[in-house]
Amino acid sequence: MVYKLIQYVLRLYLPIFFKRIEFRGLENIPQDKPVLFSVNHQNAFLDGILVALKQRRPVFFLTRSDVFKSKTVVKLFNLLNLVPIFRAQDGTGEITAKNIETFKYCIRELENRKAVLIFPEGESEPVHHLFDLKKGVARIAFQAEANNNFKLGLHIVPVVINYENHFVGGKKVYVNYLKPILISEYKNLYFENKSRAMKTFLKKLEFQMREN
């Protein structure tokens, strides 16, 4: 309820804040399949909001763990579908075990045909440049499919956001949903060599995002 209310308010407000928001490739998002949005990260606050703005189903956002600072904040973030992802630079202790639990949570949502959003660069910088992608997006995607014998139908939808200006309103922004990558296509390679399958997938994902 809170998520939908805020989404409604932002649908009214953001077209006023920006001179124009142009969404391209919305037809590339399947409505009846689990979706993992892989998004470049130029604006720490607006990127996730823009990607989810046109989505009819709720989106679960992987968010850096250091902003989950109090019980009140955690309760609010839960209502907004924010899920902590743990990074070494956040100083939140043992990150491996914590991220295993986060990945399990995301996989459960994907198995329920929900949408999850991740920023695979692992950092936000206001520059027109794509940093090298981290492995998290591949780990979630392949584990989700492997848990379901590669019959989950998971679609990785790369999303590239380009701002005319990152710092001020009254400018244009372009949200580009690219053609999805099906993890099931890597099934044979995964059973031959898991590491090579994930590297091949990440290389394709990074190429598509960088080209756009």
Secondary structure as GFF3:
##gff-version 3
##sequence-region A 1 212
A	DSSP	alpha_helix	2	17	.	.	.	ID=ss1
A	DSSP	beta_strand	20	24	.	.	.	ID=ss2
A	DSSP	three_ten_helix	26	28	.	.	.	ID=ss3
A	DSSP	beta_strand	35	39	.	.	.	ID=ss4
A	DSSP	alpha_helix	46	52	.	.	.	ID=ss5
A	DSSP	beta_strand	59	64	.	.	.	ID=ss6
A	DSSP	three_ten_helix	65	67	.	.	.	ID=ss7
A	DSSP	alpha_helix	71	79	.	.	.	ID=ss8
A	DSSP	beta_strand	82	85	.	.	.	ID=ss9
A	DSSP	three_ten_helix	88	90	.	.	.	ID=ss10
A	DSSP	alpha_helix	95	111	.	.	.	ID=ss11
A	DSSP	beta_strand	115	118	.	.	.	ID=ss12
A	DSSP	alpha_helix	136	147	.	.	.	ID=ss13
A	DSSP	beta_strand	155	163	.	.	.	ID=ss14
A	DSSP	beta_strand	172	177	.	.	.	ID=ss15
A	DSSP	beta_strand	181	182	.	.	.	ID=ss16
A	DSSP	three_ten_helix	183	186	.	.	.	ID=ss17
A	DSSP	alpha_helix	187	192	.	.	.	ID=ss18
A	DSSP	alpha_helix	194	211	.	.	.	ID=ss19
###
